[in-house]
Amino acid sequence: MSQHFVPSRGAAPVGQMQELPPVERIAILFLRAWCDGGTEKTQMIADFRRVLGPEEGDLRYEDFNTLLRMMLRCGRCPLMRHGLTCRCFGGHESAFAQMITAAATQDRDDALLFATTLMSGGAAWHAVQLASNLGPVLLQIARTMPTDKPDTTTQPPRHLH
């Protein structure tokens, strides 16, 4: 009997990026960029600064940075994501985007439910506090981005921790 690789349920595709509203799409793209690091992360920081100005942009980026570090440190399991240009998104990415959106619209109960699927209870509450501030900022950034869809390839998605 051969062994087969079974991807984490958190990486299982649950939708297509073009189906998402702008704030959810940018939340997932920024999650992927932050995890990729390098030029993608540098561009993300530049987007925060371009829309909010240097001082406020740096503060809101720090909120995003704190949120992602908390998710990695207090996660219920390894955070799974797809590659930056992948046209689909996975379960963990969806829960992250939904948490941001719910918190931004003051739906703290739903935001907390999404957060607790990703991390422990105490950290989830703090994550919702950060997400409440980030949601409107990510929407503002999304509104300034070109409307064309992210470059999608026909390659299968990368599933990364």
Disulfide bonds with the S-S distance in Angstrom:
none
